[in-house]
Amino acid sequence: MSKPVINSKLPHVGTTIFAIMSKMATDYNAINLSQGFPNFPASSELISIVEKYMRKGFNQYAPMPGVKELREAISDKAEKLYGISYHPETEVTVTSGGTEALFSAISAVVEKGDEVIVFEPAYDSYVPAIELNGGIPIYISLCPPHYKIDWEIVKQKISSKTKLIIVNTPHNPTGAVLSAEDLKQLANMVRNTNIFLIADEVYEHIIFDDLKHHSFMTHPVLQERSFIIGSFGKTFHVTGWKIGFCVAPVALTTEFRKIHQFLTFASITPVQYALAEFMKNPDNYLEVPAFYEQKRNKFLDAVKNSKFTFQPSSGSYFQNLSYKNISNENDFDLAVRLTKEIGVASIPVSVFYHDKTDHKILRFCFAKDDATLELAGEKLCGL
Ligand SMILES: Cc1ncc(COP(=O)(O)O)c(C=O)c1O
């Protein structure tokens, strides 16, 4: 009897580079600056609050859109920081991480044959989600050192088939952030069109040098057509909790929830209550930029005598280093060699381009304790 054969819906997708590099870091006992996650503990206060809610018995399914208290906390924060009112009942949804929110938002709008504009280098979940929904990614390539968007090129790429544009600020993997002028340019392009937007703002609180995060919430033309996505995992150093959110106008949220309710239905209940309580103290998120700026500076200080060159990251917890003065190898080979020989794992930035464009740049995650950053810097200076 013959066995059933799967016809892959994602034939080009293999094991992600993050899994490969993290495994290699373990195998070679290297410092793992590849995957983006903190190696320091989360707030013990937050952990105690989660425990409190678990012990109180908040352990069954949460309401499908998220617990009311957390939706209200998300809405209050949006009002406080960006001056916009999202109704917690109809416009705020708690999700199982930013990743789930991205998938639900993309699935809510993309139909077969729709074009979706994606800026590269791009976070790796966007394109598979577009393709699973029958969409066609239209790539716009951004270049080091500033990774600025050329809005004239965006204008040329927009067609009658464009359904969605996905934007990420602060940006993984480059650390670039969008300016108020960028938002204005995009607004001029989408005004009076049927184009939707996804603003991936999971690093909204990780931004440096007194730069302001320009949320899509702050521009009415963008806001009215945007799914805006956040991640508590990033903001509160708990990436393993996989908890995030999406805010969007009611018509968009209605469709978003139709997907969300059958993808996960709801997210972890005691954590939602705990986050709502933790967010009552705004310092818990307002102090995050300074905390990570110190880490970025520590890492840059540790590599300043190396042969790497860099543009300081403006946001996210990633710093890119160019090795043009060091080697001609392709970035994947160098990332492997650095892990094996120097003992520092990183991510080759070419993996974030569909055609593997190699600008000779590696991405390093600086969400690590100071001793780890110093030791990594010492090793990198030896190259
Ligand atoms: C740009 C970007 N978007 C979304 C996510 C996903 O966030 P979460 O871990 O909350 O699913 C990440 C995580 O690395 C990211 O870097």
The ligand as a MOL file (V3000), in Angstrom:
LIG
                    3D

  0  0  0     0  0            999 V3000
M  V30 BEGIN CTAB
M  V30 COUNTS 16 16 0 0 0
M  V30 BEGIN ATOM
M  V30 1 C 10.3690 42.0690 13.7930 0
M  V30 2 C 9.7160 41.0310 14.6360 0
M  V30 3 N 8.3880 40.8660 14.5500 0
M  V30 4 C 7.7340 39.9520 15.2800 0
M  V30 5 C 8.4290 39.1160 16.1520 0
M  V30 6 C 7.6610 38.0850 16.9120 0
M  V30 7 O 7.3980 38.4270 18.2350 0
M  V30 8 P 6.9280 37.3220 19.2850 0
M  V30 9 O 8.1430 36.7130 19.8610 0
M  V30 10 O 6.1120 38.1130 20.2740 0
M  V30 11 O 6.0930 36.3370 18.5410 0
M  V30 12 C 9.8120 39.2430 16.2670 0
M  V30 13 C 10.5650 38.3370 17.1370 0
M  V30 14 O 11.7540 38.1350 16.9770 0
M  V30 15 C 10.4700 40.2260 15.4880 0
M  V30 16 O 11.7950 40.4010 15.5680 0
M  V30 END ATOM
M  V30 BEGIN BOND
M  V30 1 1 1 2
M  V30 2 1 2 3
M  V30 3 2 2 15
M  V30 4 2 3 4
M  V30 5 1 4 5
M  V30 6 1 5 6
M  V30 7 2 5 12
M  V30 8 1 6 7
M  V30 9 1 7 8
M  V30 10 2 8 9
M  V30 11 1 8 10
M  V30 12 1 8 11
M  V30 13 1 12 13
M  V30 14 1 12 15
M  V30 15 2 13 14
M  V30 16 1 15 16
M  V30 END BOND
M  V30 END CTAB
M  END
